[in-house]
Amino acid sequence: MTSILKLLVATSTISVAALGANPAFAADLGTDAGTSIKNDVSVAYSVGGTSQTAKTDSDTFVVDRKVNLIVAKSDSVNSSVAPNALQQAVTYTVSNQTNDTIDVLLTSEQLGSDDFDLVGVITYYLDNGTTAGVLDAGDTLITYIDNLAEDSSVTVHAVANIPGGAVTGDLADLVLIGQAAAHGGAGLPSTGAGIKGAAYLNSAGDADDAATVQNVFDDAGGSGTGDGAGDGYHSATDTYEVAAADITVTKTSNVLWDPINGNTNPKAIPGAIVEYCIAVANAAGGAAATGVAISDTIPANLVYYSTLAAGPATVPSVIGVVTEGTVSGSVCNADGTGTGTLAAGVVSGNLGTVASGTTETLIFRATVE
């Protein structure tokens, strides 16, 4: 009886081939999608003490794509806007947590549970301008995010117009929706130029194909309607909050002097000097009113007081047009620091900015004809 001793020794090696210039392994996201992994095996053996030719075989598969993107509101506060304001932005961060470079298709949704709807076409800007995180003239108008590298993120502004009927405290929610798509070709998020790829299809229900890069969706559910986990989308909500200026204008007159009684219980008789005060009040809780300008036409039977009158004491001084004064209760104070003008019978003056909860005035004097 012949005894045959077979010694089988198996060794295996794995070689990882990278695609293009991308690393085969991203620090946080694992091996890149499309990486080919080849496993070679060699079996050595002997027959009757004589070494035989080793038997070899190999197995190759490509790494599949784990698709995950994250859309998030970029800050913790609402975006303050005014009624009728144009090109107002809310800002989001879009992150690629896929083991591959992707395009991100952008859409948006307005929710019905807020106070008002935005108007006009909603547009999107890549935040690559002068001031990071702020919409400015240097930002790039886009319709999608091009070639967003794995484990990287960009900031995107969604821009819309505010209707005129909105009041202080009104809220409008805007949902930014991102959808993962194949990167369509050359281009970078920093330029916004390139070729828009097609949205990925989920391969979760398909049998594994070792030779094909298949997609497994790993995104979480978002705040958009119907945005569930594992659907290739992600979404987040940012909010516009209206801060309107609630302006009230009050015009009052006060007889300072007349040519018979002087300043003792003066009456509005011909020759009397009348002081007008125009008070602009901005209610508390709203926005500052900027560029506040007053224009007042002097009516018939009055003439602008520019020359010191003659008569019983005490004759009021000539003050011109005084702006930026204050009030105490309903009384206008003579403490303005700005000046206005008179032209063609019209008194004008700029108050500049009237802050929320404050009042500023314009004062001038006229003589009764």
PyMOL commands that set and color helices and strands:
alter all, ss='L'
color gray80, all
select strands_A, chain A and resi 9-17+25-26+30-31+36-44+46-47+50-51+55-62+65-67+69-73+79-81+88-96+102-110+119-126+140-142+144-148+152-161+171-182+215-217+233-242+247-257+273-282+289-297+302-304+322-325+327-328+331-332+338-339+341-343+346-354+358-368
alter strands_A, ss='S'
color yellow, strands_A
deselect
rebuild
show_as cartoon
